[in-house]
Every structure is written in structure tokens, then in C-alpha cells.
Amino acid sequence: MTQKKISHKDIQAMETRHRARLINSLSGYKSANLIGTRDEQGQENLAIVSSVVHLGSNPPLLGFIVRPRKSRRHTLENILDTHYFTINAINRDFIKQAHQTSARYAKDISEFESVGLTPYYQDNFSAPFVLESNLRIGLALKEHIIINSNQTEMLIGEIQTISLPEQAMMPDGHLDLSLLDIVSISGLDSYHTPQKIHRLSYAKPDQPISILTTEGEMSD
């Protein structure tokens, strides 16, 4: 395969959307999620993101990135006002509906209703979940960080509740995502179904790596 070299000068000279597609592809496969929120008047909002990241297990924290506020960001506004949001994994069977939430709907339009997904409330949690999702997480806002380099904003939430099929959680706590039929994203608009290769043992100096079973036991 022939190698192509691209300089910083080349990147800066690219047409805007061309550059966005390239740079968004460089970080590889990313998780595909829908952020569910509701404003103080009860108006529901749903937005697709590919930037959710694990930040720690104790306390259990997840974060995601919101683009600069050149126009109104309903998801950001709702979270800052109410302090609650949900993260919902995207299943293969509703990719198109999830992707459609990236359209710029007016504040008074519910993306749930517009794209045909179902808002769902559980455990007295104030933000809406996506009923169709196989992995639903409710979070409380803990921190809001503005990234000075480009004015993007990071929202960090502490996990309050998790809902998932029982058979996907292994005895050692590992979550077998291959059983959930969820997808990943590359670039801005390419969707993929991940394929598991192996679970591997905890790495230690001078010890060989072993393949683990799905349940976390040594298999060789």
C-alpha cells in the first residue's frame, strides 16, 4: 500500500469539510452514542456523539465533547441547566434514526419524535433514555471544561444508573459488547459492527500473555 504524507500546511489548505472528514477519521473507531436530555420546561432533546470517553471507575466517570458555541447547542444548554443526561449506545437496527439526530432541529422540536425513537424514563431519573438502546447510562454532571485550544467543551458526568441485558455482563465485571449488537463510528458518517478477537490476561513483566475466556478465565 503506497504511503501518502500530509503536512500541517497541507491540512490547513484543505477545504473545510474535506479536512473535517480526514481529521475525524484519524482517531480510529469510536463509540457511537445518543445523548438524551430534557430542559427545565420538559422539552426533550437527543443528539448523536462519537466522543464519549472513560475517565475513571471510582468515582465512575464518563465524558464527552461538545463543539464550539457558534450556534445554540441544545444538549449543552440542557445539561448545564438541569445537571442530568443519559448516554445510550446505538444498536445496528436504528443507525439511520440515530444519524438523523445530527440535523439542526429547532429548540422546540423533539429529535425523539422526529426520528422515530422512544423516550424512556426509569429509576426516577429526570433525563430521557432511548428505549430501543441495549445499553443505557444515566449521569449527573460533575464538571464542565472549556478547551482553550479550539473552544470545544467537555462535559464530565458521574454514572448514577446503568441498564443492560443481564447476559452481557460477565462474572468478573467485563461487559461483552459483542452481545449487544451495538455499532462504532469512524470519521463523521461511517458505521461499523465491531468484532471481538480475544480477551487477554493482565500484562506483567516477564510473564507471557494468555488468552482468556469470555468469562475471564485462563483458556491456555
Secondary structure as the mmCIF struct_conf table of DSSP 4:
data_model
#
loop_
_struct_conf.conf_type_id
_struct_conf.id
_struct_conf.beg_label_comp_id
_struct_conf.beg_label_asym_id
_struct_conf.beg_label_seq_id
_struct_conf.end_label_comp_id
_struct_conf.end_label_asym_id
_struct_conf.end_label_seq_id
HELX_RH_AL_P HELX_RH_AL_P1 HIS A 8 ALA A 13
BEND BEND1 MET A 14 MET A 14
HELX_RH_AL_P HELX_RH_AL_P2 THR A 16 SER A 25
TURN_TY1_P TURN_TY1_P1 LEU A 26 SER A 27
BEND BEND2 TYR A 29 TYR A 29
STRN STRN1 LYS A 30 SER A 31
STRN STRN2 ASN A 33 ARG A 38
TURN_TY1_P TURN_TY1_P2 GLU A 40 GLN A 41
STRN STRN3 GLU A 44 VAL A 49
BEND BEND3 SER A 50 SER A 50
STRN STRN4 VAL A 53 SER A 57
TURN_TY1_P TURN_TY1_P3 ASN A 58 PRO A 59
STRN STRN5 PRO A 60 VAL A 66
BEND BEND4 LYS A 70 SER A 71
HELX_RH_AL_P HELX_RH_AL_P3 HIS A 74 THR A 82
STRN STRN6 TYR A 84 ALA A 89
HELX_LH_PP_P HELX_LH_PP_P1 ILE A 90 ILE A 90
STRN STRN7 ASN A 91 ASN A 91
HELX_RH_3T_P HELX_RH_3T_P1 ARG A 92 PHE A 94
HELX_RH_AL_P HELX_RH_AL_P4 ILE A 95 GLN A 100
TURN_TY1_P TURN_TY1_P4 THR A 101 SER A 102
BEND BEND5 ALA A 103 ALA A 103
TURN_TY1_P TURN_TY1_P5 LYS A 107 ASP A 108
BEND BEND6 ILE A 109 ILE A 109
HELX_RH_AL_P HELX_RH_AL_P5 GLU A 111 VAL A 115
TURN_TY1_P TURN_TY1_P6 GLY A 116 GLY A 116
STRN STRN8 PRO A 119 TYR A 120
TURN_TY1_P TURN_TY1_P7 ASP A 123 ASN A 124
BEND BEND7 SER A 126 ALA A 127
HELX_LH_PP_P HELX_LH_PP_P2 PRO A 128 PRO A 128
STRN STRN9 PHE A 129 VAL A 130
TURN_TY1_P TURN_TY1_P8 LEU A 131 GLU A 132
BEND BEND8 ASN A 134 ASN A 134
STRN STRN10 ARG A 136 ILE A 147
TURN_TY1_P TURN_TY1_P9 ASN A 148 GLN A 151
STRN STRN11 THR A 152 SER A 163
HELX_RH_3T_P HELX_RH_3T_P2 GLU A 166 ALA A 168
STRN STRN12 MET A 169 MET A 169
TURN_TY1_P TURN_TY1_P10 PRO A 171 ASP A 172
BEND BEND9 GLY A 173 GLY A 173
STRN STRN13 LEU A 175 LEU A 175
HELX_RH_3T_P HELX_RH_3T_P3 LEU A 177 LEU A 179
TURN_TY1_P TURN_TY1_P11 LEU A 180 ASP A 181
STRN STRN14 ILE A 182 ILE A 182
STRN STRN15 SER A 184 SER A 186
TURN_TY1_P TURN_TY1_P12 GLY A 187 ASP A 189
STRN STRN16 SER A 190 HIS A 192
STRN STRN17 ARG A 199 LEU A 200
HELX_LH_PP_P HELX_LH_PP_P3 SER A 201 ALA A 203
TURN_TY1_P TURN_TY1_P13 PRO A 205 ASP A 206
STRN STRN18 ILE A 211 LEU A 212
HELX_LH_PP_P HELX_LH_PP_P4 THR A 213 THR A 213
TURN_TY1_P TURN_TY1_P14 THR A 214 GLU A 215
BEND BEND10 GLY A 216 GLY A 216
STRN STRN19 MET A 218 MET A 218
#
